[in-house]
Amino acid sequence: MRLLREPSVPLATKSVPALALLYVLSPLDLLPDVLPGIGELDDLAVVLVALRVFTWLCPGPAVRHHEAALTNRQPYGPMPPSSSVIDAEFRRG
């Protein structure tokens, strides 16, 4: 949930969990839900894969920042801006 609120995570990456939720809520399934137990496995697999892909697509520094914050039981706070600055001049010629 913290990475969904993180400003440095692209919107396209944030759409991965939303698409997984849409799949779970949709009536169309790879395995029908009428099969007890087995029908829900495809929903679970889609959610687990979507979460794995989401964290894989998120910027590494953001993931590490929020993992460390969770480990230290810190409240949510966005990742601090990076210290790299590009200084350039713009000339119209």
Residue frames relative to the residue before (quaternion, step in Angstrom):
aa qw qx qy qz dx dy dz
M 1.0000 0.0000 0.0000 0.0000 0.00 0.00 0.00
R 0.6201 0.5574 -0.3429 0.4327 3.57 1.06 -0.72
L 0.6751 0.4955 -0.3044 0.4539 3.60 0.95 -0.81
L 0.5944 0.5530 -0.3716 0.4503 3.60 1.14 -0.45
R 0.6974 0.4468 -0.2605 0.4962 3.59 1.15 -0.59
E 0.5318 0.6569 -0.3939 0.3612 3.59 1.24 -0.34
P 0.4297 -0.7307 0.4691 0.2477 3.62 -0.70 1.06
S 0.6689 0.5210 -0.3197 0.4231 3.64 1.05 -0.57
V 0.5766 0.5553 -0.3885 0.4563 3.61 1.25 -0.10
P 0.4499 -0.7120 0.4642 0.2740 3.63 -0.67 1.05
L 0.6118 -0.5765 0.4088 0.3552 3.55 -1.19 0.65
A 0.6185 0.5464 -0.3501 0.4431 3.61 1.01 -0.73
T 0.6466 0.5034 -0.3140 0.4795 3.58 1.04 -0.74
K 0.6538 0.5199 -0.3076 0.4557 3.57 1.02 -0.78
S 0.6120 0.5674 -0.3525 0.4235 3.60 1.18 -0.39
V 0.5165 0.6646 -0.4202 0.3391 3.63 1.15 -0.40
P 0.6940 0.4331 -0.3121 0.4831 3.68 0.75 -0.81
A 0.6172 0.5453 -0.3500 0.4463 3.61 1.06 -0.67
L 0.6539 0.5008 -0.3142 0.4722 3.58 0.99 -0.78
A 0.6266 0.5197 -0.3376 0.4725 3.59 1.05 -0.69
L 0.6407 0.5147 -0.3199 0.4714 3.58 1.01 -0.77
L 0.6276 0.5260 -0.3331 0.4675 3.58 1.02 -0.76
Y 0.6379 0.5199 -0.3283 0.4637 3.59 1.00 -0.79
V 0.6630 0.5057 -0.3123 0.4551 3.58 0.90 -0.90
L 0.7186 0.4476 -0.2518 0.4690 3.58 0.98 -0.82
S 0.5940 0.5917 -0.3703 0.3999 3.61 1.16 -0.46
P 0.5237 -0.6486 0.4502 0.3200 3.57 -1.12 0.58
L 0.6161 0.5347 -0.3503 0.4602 3.61 1.23 -0.28
D 0.0242 0.8010 -0.5945 0.0661 3.58 -0.83 1.04
L 0.5470 -0.5780 0.4826 0.3658 3.55 -1.26 0.41
L 0.7555 0.1482 -0.0796 0.6332 3.55 1.07 -0.84
P 0.4520 -0.7071 0.4562 0.2960 3.63 -0.66 0.98
D 0.4975 -0.6838 0.4592 0.2722 3.55 -1.07 0.83
V 0.5206 0.6381 -0.4285 0.3717 3.61 1.20 -0.09
L 0.5909 0.5228 -0.3741 0.4874 3.59 1.23 -0.31
P 0.3725 -0.7674 0.4613 0.2440 3.62 -0.34 1.14
G 0.8189 0.2043 -0.1828 0.5042 3.56 -0.86 1.03
I 0.7350 0.4127 -0.2400 0.4815 3.58 0.70 -1.04
G 0.6312 0.5663 -0.3310 0.4140 3.57 1.03 -0.76
E 0.6932 0.4623 -0.2820 0.4757 3.57 1.08 -0.63
L 0.5252 0.6625 -0.4067 0.3461 3.60 1.19 -0.34
D 0.6468 0.5030 -0.3436 0.4589 3.60 0.99 -0.68
D 0.6138 0.5284 -0.3524 0.4689 3.59 1.06 -0.64
L 0.6571 0.5036 -0.3024 0.4724 3.57 0.93 -0.88
A 0.6495 0.5180 -0.3153 0.4587 3.59 0.96 -0.85
V 0.6495 0.5099 -0.3227 0.4626 3.60 0.94 -0.84
V 0.6585 0.5026 -0.3149 0.4634 3.60 0.93 -0.84
L 0.6747 0.4936 -0.3033 0.4573 3.61 0.88 -0.90
V 0.6607 0.4895 -0.3052 0.4804 3.59 0.95 -0.85
A 0.6449 0.5217 -0.3272 0.4526 3.60 0.96 -0.82
L 0.6570 0.4982 -0.3173 0.4685 3.60 0.97 -0.78
R 0.6392 0.5154 -0.3224 0.4710 3.58 1.02 -0.77
V 0.6672 0.4897 -0.2975 0.4759 3.59 0.93 -0.91
F 0.6216 0.5513 -0.3350 0.4443 3.59 1.01 -0.81
T 0.7080 0.4382 -0.2772 0.4794 3.60 0.79 -0.94
W 0.6141 0.5442 -0.3438 0.4567 3.60 1.14 -0.60
L 0.7080 0.4598 -0.2551 0.4713 3.59 1.04 -0.81
C 0.5612 0.6019 -0.3897 0.4133 3.59 1.19 -0.45
P 0.5755 -0.5803 0.4334 0.3797 3.60 -1.09 0.60
G 0.5706 -0.6469 0.4015 0.3078 3.57 -0.88 0.99
P 0.6691 0.4929 -0.3315 0.4466 3.62 0.83 -0.83
A 0.6316 0.5258 -0.3373 0.4591 3.61 1.04 -0.70
V 0.6460 0.5108 -0.3229 0.4665 3.59 0.95 -0.86
R 0.6810 0.4858 -0.2948 0.4619 3.60 0.86 -0.93
H 0.6220 0.5435 -0.3410 0.4487 3.59 1.01 -0.79
H 0.7341 0.4242 -0.2459 0.4698 3.59 0.80 -0.98
E 0.5894 0.5379 -0.3769 0.4703 3.60 1.11 -0.50
A 0.6625 0.4918 -0.3033 0.4768 3.59 0.96 -0.85
A 0.6429 0.5165 -0.3259 0.4622 3.59 1.00 -0.77
L 0.6489 0.4987 -0.3193 0.4777 3.60 1.02 -0.75
T 0.6326 0.5349 -0.3285 0.4538 3.56 1.00 -0.81
N 0.7368 0.3954 -0.2093 0.5070 3.58 1.02 -0.86
R 0.4054 -0.7459 0.4369 0.2973 3.60 1.34 0.11
Q 0.3007 0.7496 -0.5243 0.2696 3.53 0.94 0.92
P 0.5145 -0.6190 0.4740 0.3569 3.60 -1.09 0.55
Y 0.6651 -0.5055 0.3599 0.4154 3.55 -1.27 0.38
G 0.1570 0.7262 -0.6612 0.1040 3.47 -1.17 0.81
P 0.4950 -0.6593 0.4534 0.3388 3.62 -0.84 0.80
M 0.6157 -0.5460 0.4229 0.3795 3.50 -1.23 0.52
P 0.4847 -0.6601 0.4716 0.3269 3.62 -0.90 0.81
P 0.5794 -0.5940 0.4105 0.3781 3.60 -1.06 0.63
S 0.5561 -0.6150 0.4399 0.3450 3.53 -1.15 0.64
S 0.5105 -0.6731 0.4530 0.2849 3.54 -1.18 0.56
S 0.5534 0.6071 -0.4140 0.3921 3.59 1.22 -0.10
V 0.0530 -0.7873 0.6139 -0.0213 3.53 -0.84 1.07
I 0.2366 -0.7430 0.6080 0.1496 3.54 -1.00 0.84
D 0.1166 -0.7923 0.5982 0.0279 3.54 -0.55 1.20
A 0.1497 0.7932 -0.5712 0.1491 3.57 -0.61 1.10
E 0.3317 -0.6977 0.5940 0.2244 3.52 -1.32 0.36
F 0.2358 -0.7505 0.6022 0.1363 3.50 -1.13 0.74
R 0.0334 -0.7935 0.6077 -0.0061 3.55 -0.78 1.04
R 0.2455 -0.7323 0.6156 0.1565 3.48 -1.00 0.85
G 0.1271 -0.8973 0.4219 0.0275 3.50 -0.52 1.08
